[in-house]
Each structure stands twice: as C-alpha cells, then as structure tokens.
Amino acid sequence: MTKAPADLGEMFLKQGGSGETQPFAVEGLFIDPAVFKGLLPLEDPAILKMKPSEFYAKVREVANIRYGMELPQKQSELRCL
C-alpha cells in the first residue's frame, strides 16, 4: 500500500533515492482525506436539495424568460415530443 504524502508540497516535489523526481500519480491525492479534502472545498449544488415541484418551477421560469415559452402549470400536463 502506498504511503500518503504529508502535504501537497511533498507529493509534487517527491524525490527518488537517486535525487531524480518521481512521476506524479493522481491517485496519490485520494489516499489521505486530510490531503484531498483541503484541495477544493465544494458545497452540494442547491439544485440537488430541491423538491421536484421546485425544480419544475425553475424550468418553467427559464423556459419563459430565455425562450418565451409558457409551460403548463402542472408537470403532469407537460407533453414531450
């Protein structure tokens, strides 16, 4: 099993036994949660927390504003091609 680097500097600047730089492996980022959790903190998109009715209301809004289309009030009345 591969030992996780202590920090990003150690991972990117890893030296081999002969002083040569070892190739970087992306998998090394995900070995230790302490390393990968600090790379790019992301929040779940708000859309994933929406109810289907809220999502459909947003779709109706975008369709109206962007495309000038009026979609039915109820999603069950929507007829796709």
Secondary structure, 3 states (H helix, E strand, C coil): CCCCCCCHHHHHCCECCCCCECCCCHHHHHCCHHHHCCCCCCCCCHHHHCCHHHHHHHHHHHHHHHHCCCCCCCHHHCCCC
